[in-house]
């Protein structure tokens, strides 16, 4: 099943985000290479693809996992969680219609 993983950043997370990004992307690459990643990306803090110093307010990942427990375990192990980038992470089942 597909699951949406929504991480909400702490205020002023840009520096921690930048330093942890390579490890975060490596995990997403693993999902992509396994054919399980549908989409992933950050939420810019301003209405721009390149928000510069404004940074980001969170991220969205939609991917396939065998169960919600495994999706939550994967989300909890994200380097952004360990680095304190995310203040909350929400995992929900996702039904793709289009």
NORSUL-V49028 format. One record per backbone hydrogen bond with DSSP energy under -1.0 kcal/mol. NH is the residue of the N-H (numbers start at 1). CO is the residue of the C=O. If there is no record, write none. Layout:
nh: [NH/NH]
co: [CO/CO]
This chain:
nh: [3/4/5/6/7/8/9/10/17/18/19/20/21/24/25/26/27/28/29/30/31/32/33/34/35/36/38/39/41/43/45/48/54/55/57/59/60/61/62/63/64/65/71/72/73/74/75/76/77/78/81/82/83/84/85/86/87/88/90/92/94]
co: [63/92/61/90/59/88/57/85/13/14/15/16/17/20/21/22/23/24/25/26/27/28/29/30/32/31/62/62/60/58/55/46/51/52/43/7/41/5/39/3/36/1/67/68/69/70/71/72/73/75/78/78/79/81/80/80/8/8/6/4/2]
